[in-house]
Amino acid sequence: MRVTPIAWAFIALTVTGCATAPTASIPGSTSGTFVTTLGTDTIAVERYTRTANKLEGDHLSRFQGARWIHYVADLLPDGRIRSVTYAQHQLTADPAAPPAVLASTVLSTGSAVVTVQRAGRPDSSSGGTRTFTGLGIGRFPIIPPSTAIYEQMLIATHPGPNDSASVALVMPISQQNPAAQPPAVVWISRLPGGGYNYRSTFFDRWNEKVTVDASGLITVVDATAGTTVGTVTRRVSSVDFDGIRSRWTAMAKAGQIAGPASPPDTVRATVGAANVEIAYSRPYRRGRTIFGSTVVPWNQVWRTGANAATQLTTTRDIMIGGTHVPAGKYTLWTLPSQSGSKLIINSQTGQWGTDYDPKRDFARVDLTTRTLDAPVEQFTISVVPAAQGGELKMAWDRTEFSVPFTVM
């Protein structure tokens, strides 16, 4: 469950599948470190310590602006969080400057008070503080993207062999009506042979496998098969957190760390009388096998990039693979297959890359597939003009897809 930082966020906790909430098994004082990888690249590290009444830790990420988060949570005897504060710093910022975000959540029976400062000033949307009531007895603050907080949620719910815990992610829309939209839901259920499955409606097809040790502490969070993030987080014996922070800070200041994991790009070409533009995001291979794997499975519609849906804009009618496509905007999707891949042209635009609606398909055209001699590290779309037409090409790893087009 990796949640984008939100100014006001906490989660309401309920348990289903049993008449009463399961008894939590509370580990004693402990400490731990986690390393998160995307393919062969380390993208985040975390360290934490837990006592009977306190959880404190640091999370360092190469992405989302190269940031460092320090958090402190006061714990109740049953493992739930009474209050929590986190401070988010950009690695390139002056160490003496106020945190980019300083947020705290204080819980009491049926209510939560959330306070947020940005760069030392109260959050402008609310004056800095909001109070939420009518929440029921079970709430659990969330600090993105801490695995230790994730682990604390598991400790607090502690589903039994035949039980499951459901967790509602409450993200208030406005001070007047914080429940204006239904919350996303996370279901925590035991897996045969041990471990847990976390399934969420926060993102489409969000499904993580969580492995724990004999004491109930997380050892692995595997998001390679059930999410679009594709990361693996592992508990390790130790990590040089301060050394990594120093190296990543130097890299960020030198411009050697990209903001997003899959940076956006736009391809523009003038072909005949048409201006053709494709806006997409470009994921990296990072040592992974791409097509026919959990990254891009065979026979499943792929967003053709990352993040938001890839968008095609043409100012003139064009023929793509023999299909007439009128001037306008479309989204491009791909159906990779060992027996013949297809490019999907969809009439819906402006959506996220997991929001594919087959009912809005305009056309599906055949792609030519070619195996490349050398792997392409970053997914690349290109428009190659030729007279009154050309080719649309897409290359990643050792695979290139292409389709001809002409301007009408």
Secondary structure, 3 states (H helix, E strand, C coil): CCCCCCCCCEEEEEEECCCCCCCCCCCCCEEEEEEEEECCEEEEEEEEEECCCEEEEEEEECCCCCEEEEEEEEECCCCCEEEEEEEEEECCCCCCCCCCEEEEEEEECCEEEEEEEECCEECCCCCCEEEEECCCCCEEECCCCCHHHHHHHHHHHCCCCCCEEEEEEECCCCCCCCCCCCCEEEEEEECCCCCEEEEECCCCCEEEEEEECCCCCEEEEECCCCCCCCCEEEEECCCCHHHHHHHHHHHHHCCCCCCCCCCEEEEEEEECCEEEEEEEECCECCCCCCECCCCECCCCCECCCCCECEEEEECCCEEECCEEECCEEEEEEEECCCCCCEEEEECCCCCECCCCCHHHEEEEEECEEEEEEEEEEEEEEEEEEECCEEEEEEEEEEEEEEEEEEEC
